[in-house]
Every structure is written in structure tokens, then in C-alpha cells.
Amino acid sequence: MSYAAPLKDMLFVVNELANLSAVHALPGCEDATPETVEAVLEENAKFCGEVVAPLNVAGDREPSAWKNGEVTTTRGFREAFHAFGQAGWQGVQHPVEFGGQGLPKLVATPCIEMLNSANLSFALCPLLTDGAIEALLVAGSDEQKKIYLSNLISGKWTGTMNLTEPQAGSDLALVRTRAVPQGDGTFKVSGTKIYITYGEHDMAENIVHLVLARTPDAPEGVKGISLFVVPKFLVNADGSLGERNDVHCVSIEHKLGIKASPTAVLQFGDHGGAIGTLVGEENRGLEYMFIMMNAARFAVGMQGVGVAETAYQKAVGYARDRVQSRDLAGSPGPVAIIHHPDVRRMLMSMRAQTEGARALAYVTAAAYDAAHHSDDAAVRKQNQAFYEFMVPVVKGWSTEMSIDVASTGVQVHGGMGFIEETGAAQYYRDARILTIYEGTTAIQANDLVGRKTVRDGGATAKAILAQVRATEAELESAGGDLAAIRNQLAAGSKALEEVVDYIVANMKSDIKGVFSGSVPYLKMAGIVLCGWQMARAALIAQRKLDSGEGDARFYQAKIATARFFADHLLSQASGYRAAIVGGSVGVLALAEDQF
Amino acid sequence: MSYAAPLKDMLFVVNELANLSAVHALPGCEDATPETVEAVLEENAKFCGEVVAPLNVAGDREPSAWKNGEVTTTRGFREAFHAFGQAGWQGVQHPVEFGGQGLPKLVATPCIEMLNSANLSFALCPLLTDGAIEALLVAGSDEQKKIYLSNLISGKWTGTMNLTEPQAGSDLALVRTRAVPQGDGTFKVSGTKIYITYGEHDMAENIVHLVLARTPDAPEGVKGISLFVVPKFLVNADGSLGERNDVHCVSIEHKLGIKASPTAVLQFGDHGGAIGTLVGEENRGLEYMFIMMNAARFAVGMQGVGVAETAYQKAVGYARDRVQSRDLAGSPGPVAIIHHPDVRRMLMSMRAQTEGARALAYVTAAAYDAAHHSDDAAVRKQNQAFYEFMVPVVKGWSTEMSIDVASTGVQVHGGMGFIEETGAAQYYRDARILTIYEGTTAIQANDLVGRKTVRDGGATAKAILAQVRATEAELESAGGDLAAIRNQLAAGSKALEEVVDYIVANMKSDIKGVFSGSVPYLKMAGIVLCGWQMARAALIAQRKLDSGEGDARFYQAKIATARFFADHLLSQASGYRAAIVGGSVGVLALAEDQF
């Protein structure tokens, strides 16, 4: 099997770090008992490992292909997606009312991770569909919900997000697609959208495009953008499919990676106008899109964790099999390379980064659940703030680290890693998109600096740092590995707090200087906050060892991994502080023509 | 033009940092006047930019192809290589006696950088040929020199290095290829060699394979390896080509990058035995191979610098053209993205790493020249030690940073970076081999720890650190950017010195612990030593500015780039110290089955 879900670690994080029992106690989350969750994850692991993972290599070698406006996906994808929908996996986190399973985000998150570990390209279709579901749930009319939701949640139809245009990438103010009201409640949409993931394919009966466009009298900029739903096939009153709508795929891109996932150029309205309906109110499209985007950004963060995990598993497998050179401590003959210190260092680096990012993401998912389900308004508010702070960190950091991890995976394979047949290179190519789509790392970092840190004067950041400090206090009396972890965590959190103060204090007087450090700030936050979760994990593991509970070898490995994280990753925090606090001078000094 | 050589920076480094006038004063280097060198570099820049760079994209899209044992290279490669030989570029650093130009390594090095910037795949053929020339010069018999050298130096024939076998990658002790003496001074060679760069192609009349193999009574392990020269076509007494030798290309690899460069599986002796002659003495093959390897390792370091430079140029071009979002400080409409702080940060990061690695490599080349040409034995010895210390750093660090730089180049392009037609992705794919071939980064790091640091008790490392400290002293009274640079350099060199002490002190008692930190040590050395060169560059630039000499804007940019290097890269040194000094615990803790 090319992928075996790390269920033990997932369940440890779900139960111990993200506190499933607290989530289970929330109103509306009663079904998420530890036993149910374990069963769901095991079932999902089986599906991902047996049905989806085997299609990953084929998708890379025989990608989706375009012909005369139609896209044929890789052989096997259609059947696998059908099985995915039938088994109810599209609906894990969606309302029971529309056919979903209504489980908490804390349960959906490991499922999303597993699907992405198995096959990034395949997982994108459900990922975008989740976004469409989310937007319609929040802003759709009752009729729109009725028409679309159950078909999307069952996997019969799929969804897309249509934001980007050739001139409008990160800058949505430049969106030009037009939507003209027809007087009958519908709009005619026309324009070109690019980079539309699964914008056209053969895996479902209908494709539900959510499209950003401007009405004729809309104000300029982002305040004049509305959201429309434009299905590939119009839907009759009885719910059956009607006429083909005027949205056509004119080409798909030739990409570095995720080749099985068709990235479409969509032309709306070249033959009279694509018929769509407005979602929510006019000119509030960006706001709704952000609902989808936040869900999608978190999910892309999970893509990072997912691909990192598979890259790690593949590298471990190779390192166990490949025999080369004697052991440094002496051996009669050459040994498997997993015995060589630098191979171990690489594997531990892959493992520690993956486990740290997983822990932070699941804890963030639990905060989302508390923010949505708690009956205490103060708890909801606090968790919402935590969740919103973490979304850019989970997206930005998990994806940045996934590129590093995939690259290290190639390195573990030596020359074999550079040969495409080995498969390690595919992760390196696939992962490269993750820091770009759904908002580049810089966009995440700007969000983290502006909306998430400065807007409340650093209050949320400081509240989180106080939680980190509480973990440090718990580690106070420990010795050995835990003391080493505490020292690095304390140095990292101190440096991060200084950076938060710097950002809040200087935003007004030196906006360019502050934003020069936005990505280093995001990376630093990712390292310190994942390091915090690893420190919490080590504490819990030590308690389990002390009390003799559970699998001692798992807990020992967790402590060792946390120790590695502390010495090799948390130790980078002070360097980032220098890059942020003094580093803007060098960033901004050159005139354009001096580059 | 897809590549314009950064001649201004190259000449600054050659003249000011690497001290061309001192090299020019060496016996045998009299031809390398500043004027000649400038003319050579300009001519080379023109050739690389006009003839070689335009083939880079074609080589990726229509790679070398294998059919029935023959390899057809990308259209245009053959003609370009012919022109390369004709113009004398293969011979820049080789002896006049055999048709070379006899110029110092300090002059050849920028030429190698330019060729690699233009086209990594193309440049590999001359790179390997240089290695073969080097080995024959050092260890070849007079007859071997007579037969092979002038044809290799003129580019009429090309050379290869045949080390790797399926079971013997980094571990050459496992080489199994056999060489049986025929009693007439020749040997029959048989075995399988893999990953042979330009092992078969159509660009030259003959291919001169240098092959590691064992004679029948050779001892086991690396002490039983001899070096043989095995030409594709046997050479008649009059120098004309004779019979086809029994070495055949059975396949070429399907690779992630450098696709135009054929990576061959070579079968020796399947039809009676390939005829070869021994190079130098029996069982000293590894020693001779290391001569080629050291030259090739340095050259692969230049591949890193070269691809980083082109990736930087491409990213700058895109950042100037792409208009997206308003300026943070306010602008009427969207601006070119080069105005956005994080785009500048990315470009400065690419630029600073490239300039730093270039500076260290050229200074290292100048040390090689002094080590080979000085009439003072003490000077030769000191420079040889400096050169040998730096080879793994130049190879390891320049290639590691080139992957980061190429990846950042993709990021600057946003979504466009992931589309193959843009071209940024090719650098990301191509660069990925550089940390693997000619010795992985771990192999370089083990060399740096074992042979280069511990063997002399840290003396060479300390001597170099004393030079760093002298630069810090020169910066002592400076203010502004130079003071900031000094602070980061002092912190970095202090951390590096502590690491050197740790390594020397613990090697015997904790060999695995020390080697757990070998790659972090190499990276840290790369950062501190490149940062040192950038600090030297800033000092010189400041003096030029103070005296009103030369191009003020160039010197201002150099200081700004050095400042960026200090805050964003040198600042990482303390993190690496933690990873090395305490970090081995986490690296080594897990049992094999706990991964």
C-alpha cells in the first residue's frame, strides 16, 4: 500500500491535544463519541488507502486531458469519486438536513488529511465542493439550498470557486466578469475565469460554479463584487438537469504538478450569456467568498500536512530498504541507510514538521467547533478569534513546510529521488502549488499581520502566547528532554512576543517595514505554535509513561520528536526575529532599477 | 534574451573580493591581466547568452531521446557544443600545451557560472569533460595524455565519470565492475554503470569514459578500486578513430529535471569486454577519482550559483511586469508587484544568496590558483587548506540555496509559476539534482566534518575564522548598515567557532552525535562564510562610495544586499548551533521500527 494513515498519531492528537471529549460535549456534537470517531477515521483510512491512493501515480502519468471543451480525467478517478460520494465522505462535516453526517470539523479534518495524503489531485474536487457547500449554507437562498446542497453533499454534483481572471489574481479588485440582471431573478454572466480547479471534468453529472462578478452599477474595487451560482447544466423545477449553460472550458493548464486535477480556463457567456443567480446580497460577494476561502485555506493547509505525511512514509520505506555504507559505529558490512545519522536527521525533520503541523491544525479545528457550537457566547468568541488567527498560520506554514518536507524526501532517495519512476519527485512537484493557491503565503501573512494581529492591538496573539506560557510553566519542573523543549519553547515564545509588539507598535508609522516581515512572522508563528503543540504532546506523553498507560514506545517516540522539533525548528525563532525587526532596511533599500 | 550575465557583479567579485591582481602576479598567471579577464568574461557572456541560453527551454520540452543504443540530443545542442569547442571555451583553464588557454581557475569559474546560468543540461557535458581532463593530467601516462587531452580540450571529444552502480551509489566500496589484464597493457572491463551523465550522445566524435573498476586480485573495499580510461571508439596509433568499443548505452533515465542531459545506463563488456587502459597505478583509482570529484564538486557548486542567478533574473523580470494591487503606501491604481514588500523580500533573498555564494566560490577559486602557482610553499599550503575546506561548502551550500532560490522564483510568479510554459518551474526541477550528484549534501558535510575540520584538529577552520574576525575588526568603527552587518557577522562567527570546538571535542566520544549535525554545520558554515564575503563586499563598497570612485548605485545596492544577508541569513546561525550542539539527541532517539 502506498499510504497507510497514521491513525495512532491522528487519534492521539484528536483525543489528547485537541480534546475530543470537550468537542463531543458541545451541543450538536453528541454523535462524535470517541468510539464513533475512531470508527470513522478507520473507515476513511481504508477508503483512502485502498481506493484513492492507488490512483495517485496514474494521475501524474496520465493527467486529465482536454478535447473540444470536454475534460477526461485519469482512468479510475470517476469511479473512485462515485464511491467517495456513495460512502458519504463528501458529507462528513455537512448538515444532516441535507444528507451530511453532521460531524465536527475536528473529525472532518483528519479525513481531509487522509484524502490528501492519498492523492492531492483527487482531493481537490471534494475540497472545492466543500467550499461551495459552505458558501451556499451561509449565504444561499432557501431555493438555492434546496436545488444544490443535497446533490453537492452526496457527491452527485461538484462545486468550484471562480475568482481569478488573467488580470486579477491576488488582487480581486480587478475582477471584470459582468453579471447583468434579466428581470426574472436571473443574471447573465460573461467573462473569463482562469485557474479554475475542476472547472470541467467527467466525474459528476453537474458542476456548480460559484462566480465573482460585477453587476452593471456596482461600485469599483472589491466593494462592487457579487457572488453568483452558475451551474454547468441548468436545473429544472423538478430538480432534473436542463439545458447546457453557456460556460465552457476553453483549455486546461500544463502544470508542474497535481496534473490529474484539471485547471480550467472557463469562458462564461460567449454564446448569449451564462445564466446564474445571485447568492446573498449584491456587492457582498467578497465577504461570502471569504467564507469559502477560509474553509478552503484551512483545507489547503491540510493538503500540506497530507503530502508531507506521504512523502515521509515513502522516505522511511526507502531508507529501510536501501543498503549503503557501513554504520559509523562500526558494522561488518553496509547497512540500511536509516542507520546513518543524516538520513535520520532528514527523516526526523520530515516527521517533526508533519506532526507539529497536524497537531496545530487539529487543535484549530476543535476551536472552530467550539466557536460554532458552544452555548457560551464568551467561549464562542474566544475560540473564533483563536480559529481566525490560526487559519493563515495553518495554511501558510503547513504548505511552506510541505515543500521542504517533499524536497527532503527526494534527498533521502539520493539519485533515485530524481528519477520520476521512483515517485518521490511527484510530491516535490505537487506540493509546490500549495503555497500559491487559495492565497499565497504573502497573502496569508498579510492577513495574519493586518486583520489577525494589528486589528485587535495584538490581543489575540497575546492571549495565545499566554497559553504557550502556561505550557512552559507545566514543563517547569521537568528534566531531560522536557527541560530542553521548555528552554527552546520559552526562547521562541519570547521572540514571538517581541515581534508581535514590534508589529503592533510600528504598523502606522512604518507600514512597508512591518509588511516586509510578514512572511518571516508567519513562519515564526508556525514554528513556535507547532512547537507549542509538540511540547504539549511531550507533556502528555510523559504523563502516560509515568502512569504506565498505553503504548510506551509511541509516547517515547513522541517525546523524541518533540525534542527534535525544539532543537532543530524552535531554535530558528530568534533568527526570524532579527529578520523582522531589523530586516526591513535591506528589503526596501533598492530602487526598482537596481534589481 | 533569457539570460544576461551579471558582469558587473562578477568583475567586482573577481577584482575586489578574489583579488585578481594577486592571482595575476602568480607565476604562470601572467596572461590574466584585468583587461584580458574582462574581455574573456564579456565574450563568454555573449556566447552563453546568445548561443546556449536559447536552447534551455527546448531541452526541457524535447529532451534527449534514446533509440537502439543511440542518444539523440535536443535539436541545436550539437551545433552549440561544436561552436563552444571551436571558440575555445572547453579549454579556458587547461594547459596551453594541449591547446587550452591556461587561464587561472578564478577566470574559468565565472565562465562556468555563465554556462550553467544559460543551460544546466548543456553545461554538464563540458563539466564532466573537465573532470576527465583533470584526471588524465594528474594521473594519465604520457601516451594517454597524447591520445586524449587535446581532443578533449578542443571539444572534439567529451569525457564522463563512471562511478555509480546499482548497488554502489554513495558507497564506492561496493563497486563490482571488473577489469581483467590482457597481457598487452590493456584491460577488458565489464559491468554496469548507472547515472552516467552524457554517457552517450551525438554531440562529439568520441566519448572518453573514465571508469572505476576492480582488477582480479584487488583487495576488497575502496582500496581495491582502479581507474580506467575506456573510449567509446578505440583510437588508432595515428590518432584516428578505430573500432567501436564494447560499451553500450542500454537506456537513459526519465528525470525530474535537466532533461536535455542524457543520464545513461552503460553496459561494459557484454560482447567480449570493453578495452581500456589503466590510469596511474592499480588500486589508486579512488584517489584519482577524488581529483576529478573535487573539480566537479566545485563546478556543481557553480551550477547552483548559475541556476540561482537565472531564476533571480526571471523573477525580477516578472515582478517588474506583473501589475497587481495598490502600493501599501497608497497609489491611484495597482502597481507592478516589485513594489510590494514581500516580493522585494523574496527577490532580495534570491539576490543575496546568489551574490554571497558567488563571492565565496570565486574567492575559493583564487585560493586554488595560489595553491597551484605560488612560489612560496607556505602560501601554497595555506591556500590548499583553504580551498579544500571550502570545496564541500561551495558544493553543499550553493546547491542547497539554489533549490530554495528556484522555489522562491516560482513563488514570485504566483499561479503563473506553476504553469510549465512560464519557465520558472524548470529551474525548480533542474536545481533539485544539484544537492544529490557528485556527492549528496550529507557526503559533502561528512567530508567537511571529518577530513576538513577534525583531521587537523580544527586548525584550518580556526584560521578561516580568524580571517572573519579580521573583517569584523575592520567593520568595528562603522555605523549604519555596516554596524548591523558586523553585529550579525560577529554573532554568526562566534556560533560557528563554538560548533567547530564542539565537533573537534566530541568526534571520538560521540561520532554519531557529531555526524547528526554535519549538514546543519555545513549550512551554517555556508551562511557565515558567504555572509563574511558579503561583509567584505560591503566594506569595499563603502570605501568606494567614500572616495567617490565608480558606480555609486552599484555600491549602494551591494551594501543593501549585504545588509539583507546579515539580517535574514546570518541571523540563522544561532539556530543551527542549537541543532548541532543539542540536536543529536532527537536525531538518534528512535529505533528503526519507531519511524
Interface residues (C-beta under 8 A of the other chain):
Chain A: T164 Q167 G169 S170 D171 A173 L174 I194 Y195 E253 H254 K255 L256 G257 V316 A319 R320 V323 Q324 S325 L328 A329 P334 A336 I338 H339 H340 P341 D342 V343 R344 R345 L347 M348 R351 A352 I403 S407 V410 Q411 G414 G415 G417 F418 I419 E420 E421 A425 Y428 R429 R432 I433 T435 I436 Y437 T440 T441 A442 A445 N446 D481 A484 Q488 I511 K512 G513 F515 S516 S518 V519 P520 R553 Q556 A557 A560 T561 R563 F564 F565 A566 D567 H568 S571 Q572 A573 S574 G575 Y576 R577 A578 A579 G582 G583 S584 V585 G586 V587 L588 A589 L590 A591 E592 Q594 F595
Chain B: T164 Q167 A168 G169 S170 D171 A173 L174 I194 Y195 E253 H254 K255 L256 G257 V316 A319 R320 V323 Q324 S325 L328 A329 P334 A336 I338 H339 H340 P341 D342 V343 R344 R345 L347 M348 R351 A352 I403 S407 V410 Q411 G414 G415 G417 F418 I419 E420 E421 A425 Y428 R429 R432 I433 T435 I436 Y437 T440 T441 A442 A445 N446 D481 A484 Q488 I511 K512 G513 F515 S516 S518 V519 P520 R553 Q556 A557 A560 T561 R563 F564 F565 A566 D567 H568 S571 Q572 A573 S574 G575 Y576 R577 A578 A579 G582 G583 S584 V585 G586 V587 L588 A589 L590 A591 E592 Q594 F595
